[in-house]
Amino acid sequence: MEIPEGWLGELAQDRMADRAAGAYAPVALWACMSSLTGGAEPVATTVQCDTHDGSTEWRALWLTENALAHGSVVKGKEGWTAYSDAAGDDEPDETKGWVRSIKQVGRVEISQAECRRISRVSESGRAWTWSSSARIVFSDGGSVSLPLFGNPGSDAQDAEIQTFLAGVSDRL
């Protein structure tokens, strides 16, 4: 299956970026997510990477109009990104994924919530923002947590998660 041409470039980079790490997911994760969704365009996405014990794991969660898809790729190399793919180091050691109908979502649980002032000297003056960690629970008891690894690593990543959760809520 070909990745739709329109997904290459800025749009794909926006959908497949770990905003906290400032890195783009390897093409293997793009292929995994495209396969799981049948090429359906995502309404919302969240992507994170984690490096530990000499390996890098990337996870993505996509919301389409009708489904939630979760994918994961692992490579025994620190700092594995789309840029290492370009250098010919693109094959993951492990690929996993699943897709579920949005109708299988039983509930969304908030596990942590925080409200904070953005900055006293910011353009927005005294604007506040919130962040939360959540778990999407399916009717069979399975679940997926947001953020995908630990805590959000940046305000931009946190906003991505909030947008994702709002998209799920809109479809329930």
Accessible surface in RSA format (square Angstrom, percent):
REM  Atomic radii and reference values for relative SASA: ProtOr
REM  Chains: A
REM  Algorithm: Lee & Richards
REM  Probe-radius: 1.40
REM  Slices: 20
REM RES _ NUM      All-atoms   Total-Side   Main-Chain    Non-polar    All polar
REM                ABS   REL    ABS   REL    ABS   REL    ABS   REL    ABS   REL
RES MET A   1   166.50  86.2  76.87  50.9  89.63 213.4  91.35  77.7  75.15  99.6
RES GLU A   2   158.18  90.8 140.72 106.5  17.47  41.6  58.60 113.4  99.58  81.3
RES ILE A   3    38.69  22.0  25.80  19.2  12.89  31.1  25.89  18.6  12.79  34.7
RES PRO A   4    51.40  37.5  40.65  37.1  10.75  39.1  51.40  42.4   0.00   0.0
RES GLU A   5   152.19  87.4 138.19 104.5  14.00  33.3  51.83 100.3 100.36  81.9
RES GLY A   6    55.74  68.7   0.00   N/A  55.74  68.7  41.66 114.3  14.09  31.5
RES TRP A   7    20.43   8.2  20.43   9.9   0.00   0.0  13.69   7.3   6.74  10.9
RES LEU A   8    99.74  55.5  84.63  60.5  15.11  38.0  85.10  59.8  14.64  39.4
RES GLY A   9    39.69  48.9   0.00   N/A  39.69  48.9  31.22  85.7   8.47  19.0
RES GLU A  10   151.67  87.1 142.01 107.4   9.66  23.0  55.02 106.4  96.65  78.9
RES LEU A  11    78.88  43.9  72.88  52.1   6.00  15.1  76.09  53.4   2.79   7.5
RES ALA A  12     3.95   3.6   2.19   3.4   1.75   4.0   3.95   5.6   0.00   0.0
RES GLN A  13    71.43  39.9  71.30  52.1   0.13   0.3   7.61  16.2  63.82  48.4
RES ASP A  14    76.44  53.5  69.74  69.4   6.70  15.8  21.44  50.5  55.00  54.9
RES ARG A  15    25.31  10.6  23.77  12.1   1.54   3.7  10.34  14.1  14.97   9.1
RES MET A  16     3.72   1.9   3.72   2.5   0.00   0.0   3.72   3.2   0.00   0.0
RES ALA A  17     9.24   8.5   8.81  13.6   0.43   1.0   8.81  12.4   0.43   1.1
RES ASP A  18     4.23   3.0   4.14   4.1   0.09   0.2   0.00   0.0   4.23   4.2
RES ARG A  19    78.05  32.8  55.30  28.2  22.76  54.2  16.92  23.1  61.13  37.1
RES ALA A  20    46.27  42.5  14.55  22.5  31.72  72.2  15.60  22.0  30.67  81.2
RES ALA A  21    60.07  55.2  22.28  34.4  37.79  86.0  33.83  47.6  26.24  69.5
RES GLY A  22    64.76  79.9   0.00   N/A  64.76  79.9  35.96  98.7  28.80  64.5
RES ALA A  23    14.89  13.7  13.38  20.6   1.51   3.4  14.29  20.1   0.60   1.6
RES TYR A  24    58.47  27.3  58.47  33.3   0.00   0.0  19.19  14.4  39.28  48.4
RES ALA A  25     0.00   0.0   0.00   0.0   0.00   0.0   0.00   0.0   0.00   0.0
RES PRO A  26     0.00   0.0   0.00   0.0   0.00   0.0   0.00   0.0   0.00   0.0
RES VAL A  27    68.14  44.8  68.14  61.7   0.00   0.0  68.14  59.2   0.00   0.0
RES ALA A  28    21.18  19.5   9.54  14.7  11.65  26.5  16.93  23.8   4.25  11.3
RES LEU A  29     0.00   0.0   0.00   0.0   0.00   0.0   0.00   0.0   0.00   0.0
RES TRP A  30    26.67  10.7  26.67  12.9   0.00   0.0  26.67  14.2   0.00   0.0
RES ALA A  31    44.91  41.3  42.72  65.9   2.18   5.0  44.88  63.2   0.03   0.1
RES CYS A  32    15.93  12.0   6.17   6.9   9.75  22.9   9.43  23.9   6.50   7.0
RES MET A  33     0.00   0.0   0.00   0.0   0.00   0.0   0.00   0.0   0.00   0.0
RES SER A  34     3.90   3.3   3.90   5.2   0.00   0.0   3.67   7.8   0.23   0.3
RES SER A  35    78.80  66.6  56.28  75.1  22.51  51.9  32.07  68.3  46.73  65.5
RES LEU A  36    44.14  24.6  28.90  20.7  15.24  38.3  32.27  22.7  11.86  31.9
RES THR A  37    19.51  13.9   0.69   0.7  18.82  44.8   7.98  10.7  11.53  17.4
RES GLY A  38    52.21  64.4   0.00   N/A  52.21  64.4  25.53  70.1  26.69  59.8
RES GLY A  39    21.24  26.2   0.00   N/A  21.24  26.2   8.78  24.1  12.47  27.9
RES ALA A  40    43.61  40.1  31.76  49.0  11.85  27.0  43.44  61.2   0.18   0.5
RES GLU A  41   102.71  59.0  88.42  66.9  14.29  34.0  26.20  50.7  76.50  62.5
RES PRO A  42     9.84   7.2   0.20   0.2   9.65  35.1   0.20   0.2   9.65  60.0
RES VAL A  43    66.53  43.8  33.69  30.5  32.84  79.1  40.13  34.9  26.40  71.6
RES ALA A  44    11.17  10.3   2.77   4.3   8.40  19.1  11.14  15.7   0.03   0.1
RES THR A  45    14.86  10.6   8.30   8.4   6.56  15.6   1.66   2.2  13.21  20.0
RES THR A  46     0.17   0.1   0.16   0.2   0.01   0.0   0.01   0.0   0.16   0.2
RES VAL A  47     0.46   0.3   0.46   0.4   0.00   0.0   0.46   0.4   0.00   0.0
RES GLN A  48    10.03   5.6  10.03   7.3   0.00   0.0   0.00   0.0  10.03   7.6
RES CYS A  49    29.93  22.6  14.69  16.4  15.25  35.8   0.00   0.0  29.93  32.3
RES ASP A  50    51.61  36.1  48.20  48.0   3.40   8.0   4.76  11.2  46.84  46.7
RES THR A  51    61.13  43.5  35.10  35.6  26.03  62.0  25.43  34.2  35.70  54.0
RES HIS A  52    81.45  44.5  73.64  51.2   7.81  20.0  55.96  57.7  25.49  29.7
RES ASP A  53   144.33 101.1  98.99  98.5  45.34 107.2  41.28  97.2 103.05 102.8
RES GLY A  54    33.38  41.2   0.00   N/A  33.38  41.2  21.76  59.7  11.62  26.0
RES SER A  55    21.17  17.9  21.17  28.3   0.00   0.0  10.68  22.7  10.49  14.7
RES THR A  56     1.82   1.3   1.82   1.8   0.00   0.0   1.82   2.4   0.00   0.0
RES GLU A  57    22.37  12.8  22.37  16.9   0.00   0.0   1.02   2.0  21.35  17.4
RES TRP A  58     0.42   0.2   0.42   0.2   0.00   0.0   0.42   0.2   0.00   0.0
RES ARG A  59    67.47  28.3  67.47  34.4   0.00   0.0   2.37   3.2  65.10  39.5
RES ALA A  60     0.00   0.0   0.00   0.0   0.00   0.0   0.00   0.0   0.00   0.0
RES LEU A  61     0.00   0.0   0.00   0.0   0.00   0.0   0.00   0.0   0.00   0.0
RES TRP A  62     2.75   1.1   2.75   1.3   0.00   0.0   2.75   1.5   0.00   0.0
RES LEU A  63     0.00   0.0   0.00   0.0   0.00   0.0   0.00   0.0   0.00   0.0
RES THR A  64     8.37   6.0   8.37   8.5   0.00   0.0   3.46   4.6   4.91   7.4
RES GLU A  65   108.95  62.5 100.37  75.9   8.57  20.4  51.26  99.1  57.69  47.1
RES ASN A  66   109.07  75.2 106.69 103.1   2.38   5.7  28.91  69.6  80.16  77.5
RES ALA A  67    16.91  15.6  16.83  26.0   0.09   0.2  16.89  23.8   0.03   0.1
RES LEU A  68     0.00   0.0   0.00   0.0   0.00   0.0   0.00   0.0   0.00   0.0
RES ALA A  69     0.19   0.2   0.19   0.3   0.00   0.0   0.19   0.3   0.00   0.0
RES HIS A  70    26.97  14.7  26.97  18.7   0.00   0.0  18.41  19.0   8.56  10.0
RES GLY A  71     0.00   0.0   0.00   N/A   0.00   0.0   0.00   0.0   0.00   0.0
RES SER A  72     5.36   4.5   4.86   6.5   0.50   1.1   4.41   9.4   0.95   1.3
RES VAL A  73     0.00   0.0   0.00   0.0   0.00   0.0   0.00   0.0   0.00   0.0
RES VAL A  74    31.84  21.0  31.84  28.8   0.00   0.0  31.84  27.7   0.00   0.0
RES LYS A  75    27.85  13.6  27.85  17.1   0.00   0.0   7.58   6.8  20.27  21.6
RES GLY A  76    54.18  66.8   0.00   N/A  54.18  66.8  22.44  61.6  31.75  71.1
RES LYS A  77    77.59  37.9  73.02  44.8   4.58  10.9  55.76  50.2  21.83  23.3
RES GLU A  78   110.43  63.4  93.92  71.1  16.51  39.3  26.97  52.2  83.46  68.1
RES GLY A  79    49.62  61.2   0.00   N/A  49.62  61.2  34.77  95.4  14.86  33.3
RES TRP A  80     0.49   0.2   0.00   0.0   0.49   1.1   0.00   0.0   0.49   0.8
RES THR A  81    21.97  15.6  21.97  22.3   0.00   0.0  17.41  23.4   4.56   6.9
RES ALA A  82    20.06  18.4  14.30  22.1   5.76  13.1  14.38  20.3   5.68  15.0
RES TYR A  83   143.00  66.8 135.16  76.9   7.84  20.4 110.06  82.7  32.94  40.6
RES SER A  84    15.61  13.2   8.89  11.9   6.72  15.5  13.85  29.5   1.76   2.5
RES ASP A  85    14.63  10.2   5.80   5.8   8.83  20.9   5.91  13.9   8.72   8.7
RES ALA A  86    92.32  84.9  48.51  74.9  43.81  99.6  61.77  87.0  30.55  80.9
RES ALA A  87    89.82  82.6  47.00  72.5  42.82  97.4  61.03  85.9  28.79  76.3
RES GLY A  88    62.85  77.5   0.00   N/A  62.85  77.5  33.89  93.0  28.97  64.9
RES ASP A  89    40.67  28.5  37.02  36.8   3.65   8.6  18.43  43.4  22.24  22.2
RES ASP A  90    60.65  42.5  57.58  57.3   3.06   7.2   5.55  13.1  55.09  54.9
RES GLU A  91   123.18  70.7 121.29  91.8   1.89   4.5  55.05 106.5  68.13  55.6
RES PRO A  92    32.51  23.7  13.92  12.7  18.60  67.6  13.92  11.5  18.60 115.6
RES ASP A  93   101.93  71.4  63.39  63.1  38.54  91.1  31.46  74.1  70.47  70.3
RES GLU A  94    77.00  44.2  70.22  53.1   6.78  16.2  31.19  60.3  45.82  37.4
RES THR A  95    73.31  52.1  45.56  46.2  27.75  66.1  37.98  51.0  35.34  53.4
RES LYS A  96   121.86  59.4 113.56  69.7   8.29  19.7  70.62  63.6  51.23  54.6
RES GLY A  97    40.07  49.4   0.00   N/A  40.07  49.4   3.01   8.3  37.05  83.0
RES TRP A  98    77.55  31.1  72.45  35.1   5.11  12.0  59.71  31.8  17.84  28.9
RES VAL A  99    68.12  44.8  47.87  43.3  20.24  48.8  47.87  41.6  20.24  54.9
RES ARG A 100    56.99  23.9  52.29  26.7   4.70  11.2  13.74  18.8  43.25  26.2
RES SER A 101    47.10  39.8  38.61  51.5   8.48  19.5  33.56  71.5  13.54  19.0
RES ILE A 102    14.32   8.1  12.97   9.7   1.36   3.3  12.97   9.3   1.36   3.7
RES LYS A 103   186.90  91.2 153.30  94.1  33.60  80.0 105.08  94.6  81.82  87.2
RES GLN A 104    74.79  41.8  73.47  53.7   1.32   3.2  16.28  34.7  58.51  44.4
RES VAL A 105    14.16   9.3   0.00   0.0  14.16  34.1   0.00   0.0  14.16  38.4
RES GLY A 106    49.71  61.3   0.00   N/A  49.71  61.3  19.80  54.3  29.91  67.0
RES ARG A 107   123.46  51.8 119.61  61.0   3.85   9.2  53.01  72.4  70.45  42.7
RES VAL A 108    42.75  28.1  15.23  13.8  27.52  66.3  15.23  13.2  27.52  74.6
RES GLU A 109    52.49  30.1  47.78  36.1   4.71  11.2  27.50  53.2  24.99  20.4
RES ILE A 110    96.63  55.0  65.44  48.8  31.19  75.2  65.44  47.1  31.19  84.6
RES SER A 111    87.83  74.2  48.30  64.5  39.54  91.1  48.14 102.5  39.70  55.6
RES GLN A 112    96.89  54.2  89.26  65.2   7.63  18.2  36.46  77.6  60.44  45.8
RES ALA A 113    77.67  71.4  45.72  70.6  31.94  72.7  46.02  64.8  31.64  83.8
RES GLU A 114    79.52  45.7  70.69  53.5   8.82  21.0  31.16  60.3  48.36  39.5
RES CYS A 115    85.78  64.9  61.03  68.1  24.75  58.2  31.89  80.8  53.88  58.1
RES ARG A 116    73.21  30.7  70.70  36.0   2.51   6.0  43.92  60.0  29.29  17.8
RES ARG A 117    81.13  34.1  63.20  32.2  17.93  42.7  19.24  26.3  61.89  37.5
RES ILE A 118    85.36  48.6  58.86  43.8  26.51  63.9  62.46  45.0  22.90  62.1
RES SER A 119    36.32  30.7  27.59  36.8   8.73  20.1  26.38  56.2   9.94  13.9
RES ARG A 120   192.39  80.8 168.18  85.7  24.20  57.6  55.92  76.4 136.46  82.7
RES VAL A 121   142.37  93.7 111.26 100.7  31.11  75.0 117.93 102.5  24.44  66.3
RES SER A 122    33.82  28.6  15.43  20.6  18.39  42.4  24.96  53.2   8.85  12.4
RES GLU A 123   192.05 110.3 147.61 111.7  44.44 105.8  69.23 133.9 122.82 100.3
RES SER A 124    65.57  55.4  34.44  46.0  31.14  71.7  43.59  92.8  21.98  30.8
RES GLY A 125    27.08  33.4   0.00   N/A  27.08  33.4  27.08  74.3   0.00   0.0
RES ARG A 126   182.97  76.8 169.26  86.3  13.72  32.7  49.25  67.3 133.73  81.0
RES ALA A 127    30.24  27.8  19.83  30.6  10.41  23.7  30.00  42.2   0.24   0.6
RES TRP A 128   142.50  57.2 115.01  55.7  27.49  64.5 100.69  53.7  41.81  67.8
RES THR A 129    35.86  25.5  32.68  33.1   3.18   7.6  11.02  14.8  24.84  37.6
RES TRP A 130   153.37  61.5 149.94  72.6   3.43   8.1 139.86  74.6  13.51  21.9
RES SER A 131    16.92  14.3  16.71  22.3   0.21   0.5   2.55   5.4  14.37  20.1
RES SER A 132     8.72   7.4   5.62   7.5   3.10   7.1   6.60  14.1   2.12   3.0
RES SER A 133    16.29  13.8  16.21  21.6   0.09   0.2  11.59  24.7   4.70   6.6
RES ALA A 134     2.07   1.9   0.00   0.0   2.07   4.7   0.19   0.3   1.88   5.0
RES ARG A 135    86.32  36.2  86.32  44.0   0.00   0.0  26.02  35.6  60.30  36.5
RES ILE A 136     0.02   0.0   0.02   0.0   0.00   0.0   0.02   0.0   0.00   0.0
RES VAL A 137     4.52   3.0   4.52   4.1   0.00   0.0   4.52   3.9   0.00   0.0
RES PHE A 138     4.17   2.1   1.06   0.7   3.12   8.1   1.06   0.6   3.12   8.9
RES SER A 139    91.42  77.3  53.73  71.7  37.69  86.8  43.50  92.6  47.92  67.1
RES ASP A 140   106.25  74.4  64.50  64.2  41.75  98.7  49.73 117.0  56.52  56.4
RES GLY A 141    53.26  65.7   0.00   N/A  53.26  65.7  31.89  87.5  21.38  47.9
RES GLY A 142    25.89  31.9   0.00   N/A  25.89  31.9  23.62  64.8   2.27   5.1
RES SER A 143    49.77  42.1  18.48  24.7  31.28  72.1   0.00   0.0  49.77  69.7
RES VAL A 144    13.54   8.9   8.76   7.9   4.78  11.5  13.54  11.8   0.00   0.0
RES SER A 145    58.39  49.3  52.65  70.3   5.74  13.2  30.82  65.6  27.58  38.6
RES LEU A 146     1.61   0.9   0.00   0.0   1.61   4.0   0.17   0.1   1.44   3.9
RES PRO A 147     6.98   5.1   2.11   1.9   4.88  17.7   2.22   1.8   4.76  29.6
RES LEU A 148    11.99   6.7   1.82   1.3  10.17  25.6   2.76   1.9   9.23  24.8
RES PHE A 149    34.53  17.3  27.10  16.8   7.43  19.3  31.30  19.0   3.23   9.2
RES GLY A 150    65.08  80.3   0.00   N/A  65.08  80.3  42.39 116.3  22.69  50.8
RES ASN A 151   106.27  73.3  92.22  89.1  14.05  33.8  21.67  52.1  84.60  81.8
RES PRO A 152    36.51  26.6  17.70  16.1  18.81  68.4  17.70  14.6  18.81 116.9
RES GLY A 153    52.85  65.2   0.00   N/A  52.85  65.2  24.68  67.7  28.16  63.1
RES SER A 154    36.54  30.9  22.83  30.5  13.71  31.6  35.42  75.4   1.12   1.6
RES ASP A 155    85.02  59.6  74.69  74.3  10.33  24.4  33.85  79.7  51.17  51.0
RES ALA A 156    54.72  50.3  41.96  64.8  12.76  29.0  50.04  70.5   4.68  12.4
RES GLN A 157     0.39   0.2   0.39   0.3   0.00   0.0   0.00   0.0   0.39   0.3
RES ASP A 158     5.03   3.5   5.03   5.0   0.00   0.0   2.92   6.9   2.11   2.1
RES ALA A 159    57.73  53.1  50.49  77.9   7.24  16.5  56.37  79.4   1.36   3.6
RES GLU A 160    19.42  11.1  10.25   7.8   9.17  21.8  16.32  31.6   3.10   2.5
RES ILE A 161     0.00   0.0   0.00   0.0   0.00   0.0   0.00   0.0   0.00   0.0
RES GLN A 162    25.90  14.5  20.75  15.2   5.16  12.3  14.28  30.4  11.62   8.8
RES THR A 163    87.50  62.2  80.46  81.6   7.04  16.8  58.46  78.5  29.04  43.9
RES PHE A 164     0.00   0.0   0.00   0.0   0.00   0.0   0.00   0.0   0.00   0.0
RES LEU A 165    13.52   7.5  13.30   9.5   0.22   0.6  13.52   9.5   0.00   0.0
RES ALA A 166    53.21  48.9  46.01  71.0   7.20  16.4  52.35  73.7   0.85   2.3
RES GLY A 167     7.91   9.8   0.00   N/A   7.91   9.8   7.46  20.5   0.45   1.0
RES VAL A 168     0.00   0.0   0.00   0.0   0.00   0.0   0.00   0.0   0.00   0.0
RES SER A 169    62.97  53.2  48.59  64.8  14.38  33.1  28.88  61.5  34.09  47.8
RES ASP A 170   116.50  81.6  80.92  80.5  35.58  84.1  24.17  56.9  92.33  92.1
RES ARG A 171    65.24  27.4  38.44  19.6  26.80  63.8  22.55  30.8  42.68  25.9
RES LEU A 172   108.71  60.5  44.01  31.5  64.70 162.7  73.78  51.8  34.93  94.0
END  Absolute sums over single chains surface
CHAIN  1 A     8923.6       6435.9       2487.7       4594.0       4329.6
END  Absolute sums over all chains
TOTAL          8923.6       6435.9       2487.7       4594.0       4329.6
